[in-house]
Amino acid sequence: MAMSVDDIHIERNGGTVTVRLNRPAKRNSLARPHLDFLRETLDALANDPAVRCLVLTGTGSAFCAGADVDEWAEAERNGELDTYGWSERAHAFVQALAAFPRPTIAALNGAAVGAGADVGFACDFRIASEAATLRCGYIGMGYSPDMGGSWFLPRIARPDVVRRFIFLNERWTARDAFAAGLVTDVVDGERFAEHVAAFAERLAQGPSEAFAHTKQLLAQSLTNTLAGQLRDELAAGVACGHSADGQEALRAAVEGRAPHFVGR
């Protein structure tokens, strides 16, 4: 399936890069070529030190509706459901997103369903427009979660909240999701883009090396021992202290001024 260059937009604004899903007629659903493109894009951006914050968002009334059901149905008709490779590509993309070394924001402009919701859960922050909704989706299709939701959600919300969201397949408003702890902020639609940009800019001005080490520490914290975590914190602290931003912060503290971080 050929992917139009208009399907996904990459936008740069200073240290912030926005990856915008641009298939509004298909509710920004993801077919195999999109997943490959997104994973390759994230790999490239992760290796670009000028990228200091990543934003994912969508065009139109949806953030992302998950898998492209037309491609899914075609695979089933052809007897290729177990082999057509959507899940493997989705897993590679979501792992790259979760491991992205700088802060990530899911700007939930609209409906996030199934794998689309999981993309949001893989990000560090979820900022929702008042128009956004979240729904597990998998159960409604007779499936269990398949793009990391069963791993991300228990790290975000209470166990009973996670089970309700998955089992009952309810469509939650942005305010419902905020009350349940699934989103970071809910913003009026007229201020949504401005709020996301300002939030991203604050992160983009921060110490990127410290963010990277902190993300790694948090990711391993639930499986590490306390002694192991403290050893890793010490090693990360030493690395941060030798970074340009760590040295700048110490100079700024001595000089009584705000630090100017450069992301190194």
Disulfide bonds with the S-S distance in Angstrom:
none
